[in-house]
Amino acid sequence: MSEAAKSTIDQSEVDRFSAMAAEWWSPTGKFKPLHKFNPVRLTYIRDKAAENFGLDPKNPKPLEGLRVLDIGCGGGLLSEPVARMGATVVGADPSEKNIGIASTHAKASGVSVDYRAVTAEQLAEAGETFDIVLNMEVVEHVADVEFFMTTCAKMVRPGGMMFVATINRTMKAAALAIFAAENILRWLPRGTHQYEKLVRPEELEKPMTENGLEIIDRTGVFFNPLSNQWNLSKDMDVNYMLLAKRPR
């Protein structure tokens, strides 16, 4: 299939998240796990970006001057706080409903985010480039992981970075991130994740490195029920994050 005919969109996934769109900003709703996940991933993004671009992570607007793409932004749970850090943010999602919710919330919050109901390939074809591409909790919902990663990599500017967060395809992840999260803890609606769509780190690293990016960090992320929060970890068997950079 030619690249022009390819699509990263899995329509069933778009429909699933569109149906839940109204709950994006409820910290006790269907997206509660993402609300809890936000502090650890935002701190990681801020600190790694500041280190890469020579910025001060303690500055009230530590990402000022950077252009950021939040691909698969959903209701904007990541886009808004990143914009508050001073970045110029484009939030992209194929779901018109998600973009509607995100735009309404940003306007009410007084936060400037350029929300667009578009796909990664549409942005890439338009020649869009960014200092940072945030590819967070998205790859397990796309139709063609390799094409999606290749498309996202093309939008990373020289000296720029791509952050990726997802769930590993392991039996441990099947037990904890799917069965326990959906059936025991009831953190997520049943069917949110399918085991066969989970992605191993090497399956992400291959298209990134083939498209000129260098993997500069790998970290696991785990939920501590005692402290009721997410923390970075050396264990990448369940949730993990990858960080890649395009050399100047």
For each residue, the residues with C-beta under 8 A, 3 or more apart:
1: 5 6
2: 5 6
3: 6 147
4:
5: 1 2
6: 1 2 3 121 144 147
7: 119 121 143 144
8: 119 120 121 142 143 144 147 148 151
9: 13 14 94 119 142 143
10: 13 14 141 142 143
11: 14 15
12: 15 16
13: 9 10 16 17 141 142
14: 9 10 11 17 18 94 95
15: 11 12 18 19
16: 12 13 19 20 191 192
17: 13 14 20 21 74 95 98 141
18: 14 15 21 95 96 97 98
19: 15 16
20: 16 17 23 24 30 31 189
21: 17 18 24 75 95 97 98 100 101
22: 101
23: 20 26 29 30 31
24: 20 21 29 31 74 75 76 77 98 101 102 105
25: 75 77 101 105
26: 23 29 30 31 32
27: 32 35
28: 32
29: 23 24 26 32
30: 20 23 26 188 189
31: 20 23 24 26 34 35 74 75 77
32: 26 27 28 29 35 36 187
33: 36 37 181 187 188
34: 31 37 38 74 77 137
35: 27 31 32 38 77
36: 32 33 39 223 228 229 230
37: 33 34 40 41 137 221 230
38: 34 35 41 42 77 78 81
39: 36 42 43 229 230
40: 37 43 44 221 229 230 231 232
41: 37 38 44 45 78 136 163 165 221 230 241
42: 38 39 45 46 78 81 82
43: 39 40 46 47
44: 40 41 47 48 163 219 232 241
45: 41 42 48 49 82 132 134 163
46: 42 43 49 50 57 62 63 85
47: 43 44 50 51 57
48: 44 45 51 52 161 163 217 243
49: 45 46 52 53 55 62 63 66 132 161
50: 46 47 53 54 55 56 57 62 63
51: 47 48 57
52: 48 49 159 161 245
53: 49 50 65 66 131 159
54: 50
55: 49 50 59 62 63 64 65
56: 50 59 62
57: 46 47 50 51 62
58: 62
59: 55 56 62 64 86
60: 86
61: 64 84 85 86
62: 46 49 50 55 56 57 58 59 85 86
63: 46 49 50 55 66 68 82 85 86 87 132
64: 55 59 61 85 86 87
65: 53 55 86
66: 49 53 63 86 87 88 131 132
67: 87 88 90 129 130 131 132
68: 63 82 87 88 89 90 130 131 132 133 134
69: 89 90 92 123 128 130 132 133 134 155
70: 73 76 78 79 82 89 90 91 92 134 136
71: 92 120 123 133 134 135 138 152
72: 92 93 135 136 137 138 141 142
73: 70 76 78 79 91 92 93 98 99 102 115
74: 17 24 31 34 77 93 95 98 102
75: 21 24 25 31 98 101 102 105
76: 24 70 73 79 80 91 101 102 103 105 106 113 115
77: 24 25 31 34 35 38 74 80 81
78: 38 41 42 70 73 81 82 134 136
79: 70 73 76 82 83 89 91 102 106 113 115
80: 76 77 83 84 105 106 109 111 113
81: 38 42 77 78 84 85
82: 42 45 63 68 70 78 79 85 87 89 134
83: 79 80 86 87 88 89 106 111 112 113
84: 61 80 81 111
85: 46 61 62 63 64 81 82
86: 59 60 61 62 63 64 65 66 83
87: 63 64 66 67 68 82 83 132
88: 66 67 68 83 114
89: 68 69 70 79 82 83 112 113 114
90: 67 68 69 70 113 114 115 116 123 128 130
91: 70 73 76 79 99 102 113 114 115 116
92: 69 70 71 72 73 115 116 117 118 119 120 123
93: 72 73 74 98 99 102 115 117
94: 9 14 117 118 119
95: 14 17 18 21 74 98 99 117
96: 18 99 100 117
97: 18 21 100 101
98: 17 18 21 24 73 74 75 93 95 101 102 117
99: 73 91 93 95 96 102 103 115 116 117
100: 21 96 97 103 104
101: 21 22 24 25 75 76 97 98 104 105
102: 24 73 74 75 76 79 91 93 98 99 105 106 113 115
103: 76 99 100 106 107 113 115
104: 100 101 107 108
105: 24 25 75 76 80 101 102 108 109
106: 76 79 80 83 102 103 109 111 112 113 115
107: 103 104 110
108: 104 105
109: 80 105 106
110: 107
111: 80 83 84 106
112: 83 89 106
113: 76 79 80 83 89 90 91 102 103 106
114: 88 89 90 91
115: 73 76 79 90 91 92 93 99 102 103 106
116: 90 91 92 99 123
117: 92 93 94 95 96 98 99
118: 92 94 122 123
119: 7 8 9 92 94 122 123
120: 8 71 92 123 124 148 151 152 155
121: 6 7 8 124 125 147 151
122: 118 119 125 126
123: 69 71 90 92 116 118 119 120 126 128 155
124: 120 121 127 128 151 152 154 155
125: 121 122
126: 122 123
127: 124
128: 69 90 123 124 155
129: 67 155 156 157 160
130: 67 68 69 90 133 155 156 157 160
131: 53 66 67 68 157 159 160 161
132: 45 49 63 66 67 68 69 87 160 161 162 163
133: 68 69 71 130 152 153 155 156 160 161 162 163
134: 45 68 69 70 71 78 82 162 163
135: 71 72 138 139 149 152 162 163 164 165
136: 41 70 72 78 163 164 165
137: 34 37 72 140 165 166
138: 71 72 135 141 142 148 166
139: 135 142 145 148 149 164 166 199 204
140: 137 166 167 193 197 198 199
141: 10 13 17 72 138 197
142: 8 9 10 13 72 138 139 145 148
143: 7 8 9 10 148
144: 6 7 8 147 148
145: 139 142 148 149 199 203 204 207
146: 149 150 203 206 207
147: 3 6 8 121 144 150 151
148: 8 120 138 139 142 143 144 145 151 152
149: 135 139 145 146 152 153 164 204 207 208 211
150: 146 147 153 154 207 210 211
151: 8 120 121 124 147 148 154 155
152: 71 120 124 133 135 148 149 155 156 162
153: 133 149 150 156 162 207 208 211 212 213 244 246
154: 124 150 151 211
155: 69 120 123 124 128 129 130 133 151 152
156: 129 130 133 152 153 160 161 162 213 244 246
157: 129 130 131 160 246
158: 246 247 248
159: 52 53 131 245 246 247 248
160: 129 130 131 132 133 156 157 245 246
161: 48 49 52 131 132 133 156 243 244 245 246
162: 132 133 134 135 152 153 156 208 213 243 244 245
163: 41 44 45 48 132 133 134 135 136 241 242 243
164: 135 136 139 149 204 241 242 243 244
165: 41 135 136 137 221 239 240 241 242
166: 137 138 139 140 198 199 204 239 240
167: 140 173 177 193 198 199 238 239 240
168: 172 173 198 199 200 201 236 237 238 239 240
169: 173 195 196 198 199 200
170: 173 174 198 200 237 238
171: 174 175
172: 168 175 176 237 238
173: 167 168 169 170 176 177 178 195 198 237 238 239
174: 170 171 177 178 179 195 198
175: 171 172 178 179 180
176: 172 173 179 180 181 238
177: 167 173 174 180 181 193 198 238 239
178: 173 174 175 181 182 193 195
179: 174 175 176 182 183 184
180: 175 176 177 183 184 185
181: 33 176 177 178 184 185 187 188 192
182: 178 179 186 187 188 189 190 191 192 193
183: 179 180 186 190
184: 179 180 181
185: 180 181
186: 182 183
187: 32 33 181 182
188: 30 33 181 182 192 193
189: 20 30 182 192
190: 182 183
191: 16 182 194
192: 16 181 182 188 189
193: 140 167 177 178 182 188 197 198
194: 191 197 198
195: 169 173 174 178 198
196: 169
197: 140 141 193 194
198: 140 166 167 168 169 170 173 174 177 193 194 195
199: 139 140 145 166 167 168 169 203 204
200: 168 169 170 203 204
201: 168 204 205 218 236 240 242
202: 205 206
203: 145 146 199 200 206
204: 139 145 149 164 166 199 200 201 207 208 242
205: 201 202 208 209 215 242 244
206: 146 202 203 209 210
207: 145 146 149 150 153 204 210 211
208: 149 153 162 204 205 211 213 215 242 244
209: 205 206 212 213 214 215 244
210: 150 206 207
211: 149 150 153 154 207 208
212: 153 209 246 247
213: 153 156 162 208 209 244 245 246
214: 209 244 245 246 247
215: 205 208 209 218 242 243 244
216: 243 244 245
217: 48 241 242 243
218: 201 215 236 240 241 242 243
219: 44 232 233 234 236 240 241
220: 232 233 234 235 236 237 238 239 240
221: 37 40 41 165 230 231 232 233 239 240 241
222: 230 231 233 235 238 239
223: 36 229 230 239
224: 227 228 229 230 231
225: 228
226:
227: 224 231
228: 36 224 225
229: 36 39 40 223 224
230: 36 37 39 40 41 221 222 223 224 239
231: 40 221 222 224 227
232: 40 44 219 220 221
233: 219 220 221 222 236
234: 219 220
235: 220 222 238
236: 168 201 218 219 220 233 240
237: 168 170 172 173 220
238: 167 168 170 172 173 176 177 220 222 235
239: 165 166 167 168 173 177 220 221 222 223 230
240: 165 166 167 168 201 218 219 220 221 236
241: 41 44 163 164 165 217 218 219 221
242: 163 164 165 201 204 205 208 215 217 218
243: 48 161 162 163 164 215 216 217 218
244: 153 156 161 162 164 205 208 209 213 214 215 216
245: 52 159 160 161 162 213 214 216
246: 153 156 157 158 159 160 161 212 213 214
247: 158 159 212 214
248: 158 159
